[in-house]
């Protein structure tokens, strides 16, 4: 799936050379606008640590998504950053990262995301007579490809949602332990301890 047109904005080789995708992804997320590179990675790591502290898979409690929404987000994220020679977005638990991130937003912003998620299912029903997660891999990719085309016939709602979830997926993945250590090949999850000047301590 990695070479499909819908996924071209997530260029993994480019990200391996630097962290530009993290900053680009964060720029599309108002909560992180204006933060420094160190602060962005620290913010991403903080959310991932919260995910890691959650209970075993069978008893995890989602803050925003219901079961169907979670399955849909997981499928979308894995299509955007699939497993290749390194784990993909599902293994990095990016769906849970997004769930926690959304829980920190105001209700109108959460609703905007959930309406976009609903749009994906409605459009999938129109095209394929089934919900997105029930569609074949080829059908799922076809829908995302439609959304990625400039001046597409798809609605602004669908295209805006796809842009948002791509940004969230990239930010969530490349600030995760898997993304940093296995994809970016950094040795150890990056620690940011803040300013070390004496006048800023205590």
C-alpha positions as CSV (number, residue, x, y, z in Angstrom):
1,X,0.0,0.0,0.0
2,X,2.9,2.4,0.6
3,X,3.2,3.5,-3.0
4,X,-0.4,4.3,-3.5
5,X,-1.2,7.9,-4.6
6,X,-3.3,8.6,-1.5
7,X,-0.2,8.1,0.6
8,X,2.3,10.3,-1.3
9,X,2.2,13.1,1.3
10,X,3.7,10.7,3.9
11,X,7.1,10.2,2.2
12,X,8.9,7.9,4.6
13,X,12.3,8.2,2.9
14,X,12.2,11.9,3.4
15,X,11.3,11.5,7.1
16,X,14.3,9.2,7.6
17,X,16.6,12.0,6.6
18,X,15.1,14.5,9.1
19,X,12.1,15.2,11.2
20,X,10.4,17.7,8.8
21,X,7.3,15.6,8.6
22,X,6.8,15.9,12.4
23,X,6.9,19.7,12.1
24,X,4.7,19.8,9.0
25,X,2.2,17.6,10.6
26,X,2.1,19.6,13.8
27,X,1.7,22.8,11.9
28,X,-1.8,21.6,10.9
29,X,-2.7,21.0,14.5
30,X,-3.7,24.2,16.3
31,X,-2.9,22.8,19.7
32,X,0.8,22.6,18.7
33,X,1.1,25.8,16.7
34,X,4.2,27.8,17.5
35,X,5.9,25.2,19.6
36,X,9.6,24.6,19.2
37,X,10.9,21.3,17.8
38,X,11.9,20.1,21.4
39,X,8.4,21.0,22.7
40,X,6.7,19.2,19.9
41,X,8.6,16.0,20.5
42,X,8.0,16.4,24.2
43,X,4.3,16.9,23.7
44,X,4.0,13.8,21.4
45,X,6.0,11.7,23.9
46,X,3.8,12.8,26.8
47,X,0.7,11.6,24.9
48,X,2.4,8.3,24.0
49,X,3.4,7.7,27.6
50,X,-0.2,8.2,28.6
51,X,-1.2,5.5,26.0
52,X,1.5,3.2,27.3
53,X,0.2,3.5,30.9
54,X,-3.3,2.3,29.9
55,X,-4.5,-1.2,30.7
56,X,-4.1,-4.3,28.7
57,X,-5.7,-4.3,25.2
58,X,-8.8,-6.2,26.3
59,X,-9.7,-3.7,28.9
60,X,-8.6,-0.4,27.4
61,X,-11.1,2.4,27.7
62,X,-11.2,5.0,24.9
63,X,-11.9,8.6,25.8
64,X,-13.6,9.7,22.6
65,X,-14.1,6.8,20.1
66,X,-16.6,4.1,20.3
67,X,-15.6,0.6,19.0
68,X,-16.5,1.2,15.4
69,X,-14.9,4.6,15.3
70,X,-11.7,3.2,16.8
71,X,-11.6,0.4,14.1
72,X,-12.1,3.0,11.4
73,X,-9.4,5.3,12.7
74,X,-7.0,2.3,13.1
75,X,-7.6,1.3,9.5
76,X,-7.1,4.8,8.2
77,X,-3.9,5.3,10.1
78,X,-2.5,2.0,8.9
79,X,-3.3,2.9,5.3
80,X,-1.4,6.2,5.7
81,X,1.6,4.6,7.4
82,X,1.5,0.9,6.8
83,X,3.7,-1.8,8.1
84,X,6.7,-2.4,5.8
85,X,10.1,-3.5,7.1
86,X,9.2,-1.5,10.2
87,X,6.0,-1.5,12.2
88,X,3.1,0.7,11.0
89,X,0.7,3.1,12.7
90,X,-1.4,0.4,14.2
91,X,1.6,-1.1,16.0
92,X,2.5,2.3,17.3
93,X,-1.1,2.6,18.7
94,X,-1.6,5.9,16.8
95,X,-5.4,5.4,17.0
96,X,-5.1,5.7,20.8
97,X,-2.8,8.6,20.5
98,X,-5.5,10.4,18.4
99,X,-8.2,9.4,20.9
100,X,-6.3,11.0,23.7
101,X,-5.4,14.0,21.7
102,X,-9.0,14.6,20.7
103,X,-10.1,14.3,24.4
104,X,-7.9,17.4,25.1
105,X,-9.7,19.6,22.5
106,X,-12.8,21.6,23.0
107,X,-16.1,19.9,22.0
108,X,-16.5,21.6,18.7
109,X,-13.1,20.5,17.5
110,X,-13.8,16.9,18.6
111,X,-17.1,17.0,16.8
112,X,-15.4,18.3,13.6
113,X,-13.2,15.2,13.6
114,X,-16.0,12.8,14.4
115,X,-18.2,14.3,11.6
116,X,-15.3,13.7,9.2
117,X,-15.1,10.2,10.4
118,X,-18.8,9.7,9.8
119,X,-18.4,11.2,6.3
120,X,-15.8,8.5,5.5
121,X,-18.4,5.8,6.3
122,X,-21.2,7.6,4.4
123,X,-19.0,8.0,1.3
124,X,-17.9,4.4,1.5
125,X,-21.5,3.3,1.6
126,X,-22.3,5.4,-1.4
127,X,-19.3,3.9,-3.4
128,X,-19.1,0.4,-2.1
129,X,-22.4,-0.3,-0.2
130,X,-20.5,-1.0,3.0
131,X,-18.8,0.8,5.9
132,X,-15.1,1.8,5.4
133,X,-13.7,-0.9,7.7
134,X,-15.8,-3.6,5.8
135,X,-14.6,-2.5,2.4
136,X,-11.7,-4.3,0.7
137,X,-8.2,-2.9,0.9
138,X,-8.4,-1.9,-2.7
139,X,-11.7,0.0,-2.1
140,X,-10.3,1.7,1.0
141,X,-7.3,2.9,-1.0
142,X,-9.5,4.1,-3.9
143,X,-11.5,6.3,-1.5
144,X,-8.3,7.8,0.0
145,X,-6.9,8.3,-3.4
146,X,-10.0,10.3,-4.4
147,X,-9.5,12.5,-1.3
148,X,-5.9,13.1,-2.1
149,X,-6.4,14.5,-5.6
150,X,-6.3,18.3,-6.0
151,X,-9.6,19.7,-7.2
152,X,-11.2,16.3,-6.6
153,X,-15.0,15.9,-6.9
154,X,-15.0,14.9,-3.3
155,X,-16.4,17.3,-0.8
156,X,-14.4,19.8,1.2
157,X,-15.5,18.0,4.4
158,X,-13.9,14.7,3.2
159,X,-10.7,16.4,2.0
160,X,-10.3,18.4,5.1
161,X,-10.8,15.4,7.3
162,X,-8.2,13.3,5.3
163,X,-5.7,16.2,5.6
164,X,-6.3,16.3,9.3
165,X,-6.0,12.6,10.0
166,X,-2.8,12.4,7.8
167,X,-1.3,15.1,10.0
168,X,-2.4,13.4,13.2
169,X,-1.1,10.0,12.0
170,X,2.3,11.5,11.0
171,X,2.7,13.4,14.2
172,X,1.5,10.4,16.3
173,X,3.7,7.9,14.6
174,X,6.9,9.9,14.4
175,X,6.8,10.9,18.0
176,X,6.1,7.3,19.2
177,X,8.8,5.0,20.5
178,X,8.4,2.8,17.4
179,X,8.5,5.7,15.0
180,X,11.6,7.3,16.7
181,X,13.6,4.2,17.4
182,X,12.7,1.8,14.6
183,X,11.7,4.1,11.7
184,X,13.9,7.1,12.4
185,X,16.6,4.8,13.8
186,X,17.3,7.0,16.8
187,X,18.8,5.1,19.7
188,X,16.5,5.6,22.6
189,X,13.4,7.7,22.9
190,X,14.5,11.4,22.9
191,X,14.5,13.0,26.3
192,X,14.0,16.8,26.6
193,X,14.7,18.1,30.1
194,X,14.1,21.8,29.4
195,X,16.5,24.7,30.1
196,X,19.5,23.9,32.2
197,X,20.4,27.4,33.1
198,X,20.6,27.9,36.9
199,X,18.3,30.9,36.9
200,X,15.6,28.8,35.4
201,X,15.8,26.0,37.9
202,X,13.8,25.4,41.1
